[in-house]
Amino acid sequence: MNLKHLIYTAILSVGLSQPILSEEADAAVGQYIPPEKDSVIEIYKCADKYCGKTICIKDNAYPEKDKDKGVPGTPYLDHNNEDPKLRTRPNLGMTFITGFEYVGEGVYKNGKIYNPRDGKTYCGKFTSLEGGNKLDLKGTLCSISFIGKTNSWVKLSGVNLADPRWDCVNKPKK
């Protein structure tokens, strides 16, 4: 085999493996329910990385007891954000998972996770398990990566998003 043929074969092999890697990486794409079962998160491809946003929130309104955080009956806002200009943006539709890279074997790393519950941004990774039916999402302090918390999310199923308690980005308004 001459050098030219060897190079051509190598290029062809790499080119043919790309769709397989892309398909494997896209296994995490979908809609998930976190352990609190109070929201639906969509993981999606953003350029060559992976991101996530809140597409539904259950009971998306400040209760009477939270007058100090927001006007009762109005949708939740990003009131804990460290940037005062962002405290009026709605939690519904917010992209809070950004910049994750697929590194193989179901693992996505080097991204950031913003937590609207405390207004902090964390470093993180997530792992797609059970053929994409479960995600283990780990957020860590960026300066001390061994300190963190892992949540397991499951693929959306069996949840009636037509229920009036669910407020969703694409839900028709009555």
C-alpha positions as CSV (number, residue, x, y, z in Angstrom):
1,M,0.0,0.0,0.0
2,N,1.5,3.3,-1.0
3,L,1.5,6.4,1.2
4,K,-1.2,8.2,-0.8
5,H,-3.6,5.2,-0.5
6,L,-2.9,5.0,3.3
7,I,-3.7,8.7,3.8
8,Y,-6.9,8.4,1.8
9,T,-7.9,5.4,3.9
10,A,-7.2,7.3,7.1
11,I,-9.2,10.3,6.0
12,L,-12.1,8.2,4.9
13,S,-12.1,6.3,8.2
14,V,-12.2,9.5,10.2
15,G,-15.0,10.9,8.0
16,L,-17.1,7.8,8.4
17,S,-16.8,7.7,12.2
18,Q,-18.1,11.3,12.6
19,P,-21.8,10.4,12.2
20,I,-21.5,7.6,14.8
21,L,-19.8,10.0,17.3
22,S,-22.4,12.7,16.6
23,E,-25.2,10.2,17.1
24,E,-23.7,8.9,20.3
25,A,-23.1,12.5,21.6
26,D,-26.7,13.5,20.8
27,A,-28.1,10.7,23.0
28,A,-28.5,13.2,25.8
29,V,-30.6,15.5,23.7
30,G,-34.2,15.6,25.0
31,Q,-36.5,16.7,27.8
32,Y,-35.9,15.7,31.4
33,I,-37.5,15.9,34.8
34,P,-35.2,16.8,37.8
35,P,-35.7,15.1,41.2
36,E,-37.9,17.9,42.5
37,K,-40.4,17.1,39.6
38,D,-41.2,20.8,39.4
39,S,-39.8,21.6,36.0
40,V,-38.9,20.2,32.6
41,I,-35.4,20.8,31.3
42,E,-34.5,20.5,27.6
43,I,-31.0,19.5,26.7
44,Y,-30.1,20.6,23.1
45,K,-27.2,21.1,20.8
46,C,-25.9,24.6,20.7
47,A,-23.3,24.9,17.9
48,D,-20.8,22.1,18.7
49,K,-21.6,22.0,22.4
50,Y,-24.6,21.1,24.6
51,C,-26.9,23.4,26.6
52,G,-30.0,23.2,28.6
53,K,-33.0,25.4,29.4
54,T,-36.1,25.3,31.4
55,I,-39.1,24.7,29.2
56,C,-41.8,24.1,31.8
57,I,-42.3,25.0,35.4
58,K,-45.0,23.5,37.7
59,D,-46.9,26.1,39.7
60,N,-44.9,28.9,38.1
61,A,-46.0,31.7,40.4
62,Y,-44.8,33.2,43.7
63,P,-47.0,32.1,46.6
64,E,-48.4,34.6,49.1
65,K,-45.7,33.5,51.6
66,D,-42.9,34.7,49.3
67,K,-43.9,38.4,49.1
68,D,-40.3,39.3,49.8
69,K,-39.1,37.5,46.6
70,G,-41.8,38.5,44.1
71,V,-45.4,39.6,43.6
72,P,-47.7,36.7,44.6
73,G,-49.3,35.1,41.5
74,T,-46.7,36.3,39.1
75,P,-44.2,34.0,37.4
76,Y,-40.9,33.2,39.0
77,L,-38.0,35.5,38.1
78,D,-34.2,35.2,38.5
79,H,-34.4,37.2,41.7
80,N,-31.2,35.7,43.2
81,N,-29.0,36.6,40.3
82,E,-25.8,38.4,41.4
83,D,-26.3,40.8,38.5
84,P,-29.1,43.2,39.4
85,K,-30.0,43.7,35.7
86,L,-30.8,40.0,35.3
87,R,-33.1,39.8,38.4
88,T,-36.2,40.5,36.3
89,R,-35.7,37.8,33.7
90,P,-38.1,34.9,33.9
91,N,-36.9,31.5,35.0
92,L,-39.2,29.9,32.3
93,G,-37.2,29.7,29.1
94,M,-33.9,30.4,30.8
95,T,-30.8,28.7,29.4
96,F,-28.9,27.7,32.5
97,I,-26.7,24.9,31.2
98,T,-24.0,26.1,28.8
99,G,-20.9,25.0,26.9
100,F,-20.8,21.3,27.6
101,E,-18.5,19.3,25.3
102,Y,-19.0,15.6,24.6
103,V,-15.8,13.7,25.5
104,G,-17.0,10.2,24.9
105,E,-18.6,7.3,26.7
106,G,-21.7,9.3,27.6
107,V,-19.8,12.0,29.4
108,Y,-20.1,15.8,28.8
109,K,-17.7,18.2,30.5
110,N,-16.3,21.7,30.7
111,G,-19.6,23.4,30.9
112,K,-21.3,25.8,33.3
113,I,-24.5,25.4,35.3
114,Y,-26.3,28.4,36.6
115,N,-28.6,27.7,39.6
116,P,-31.4,30.3,39.8
117,R,-32.3,29.0,43.3
118,D,-29.1,30.5,44.7
119,G,-27.9,32.8,41.9
120,K,-24.6,31.1,41.6
121,T,-22.8,29.6,38.6
122,Y,-21.0,26.2,38.9
123,C,-18.7,24.1,36.8
124,G,-20.1,20.8,35.9
125,K,-20.3,17.6,33.9
126,F,-23.1,15.3,33.1
127,T,-23.4,11.7,32.1
128,S,-26.0,10.2,29.8
129,L,-27.1,6.8,31.2
130,E,-29.5,4.1,30.1
131,G,-29.4,5.0,26.4
132,G,-30.2,8.7,27.2
133,N,-33.1,8.0,29.5
134,K,-31.3,9.3,32.5
135,L,-28.8,12.1,33.1
136,D,-26.5,12.4,36.1
137,L,-25.7,16.1,36.4
138,K,-22.9,17.2,38.7
139,G,-22.3,20.8,39.7
140,T,-19.1,21.7,41.5
141,L,-17.4,24.7,42.8
142,C,-15.2,25.8,40.0
143,S,-12.2,26.4,42.3
144,I,-12.6,23.1,44.2
145,S,-14.0,20.6,41.8
146,F,-14.4,17.7,44.3
147,I,-17.0,19.7,46.3
148,G,-20.4,19.5,44.6
149,K,-23.7,17.8,44.2
150,T,-25.1,15.3,41.7
151,N,-28.7,15.2,40.6
152,S,-30.3,12.4,38.5
153,W,-32.8,13.5,35.9
154,V,-35.1,11.1,34.0
155,K,-36.4,11.5,30.4
156,L,-39.8,13.1,30.3
157,S,-42.6,10.5,30.3
158,G,-45.9,10.1,32.0
159,V,-46.3,13.8,32.9
160,N,-49.4,15.6,31.8
161,L,-48.0,19.0,30.7
162,A,-51.6,20.0,29.6
163,D,-52.4,20.2,33.3
164,P,-53.0,23.9,34.1
165,R,-50.4,23.7,36.9
166,W,-47.7,23.4,34.3
167,D,-46.5,26.6,32.6
168,C,-44.6,25.7,29.4
169,V,-42.8,27.9,26.8
170,N,-44.7,26.5,23.9
171,K,-48.0,25.8,25.7
172,P,-51.0,27.5,24.1
173,K,-52.4,30.2,26.4
174,K,-56.2,30.1,27.2
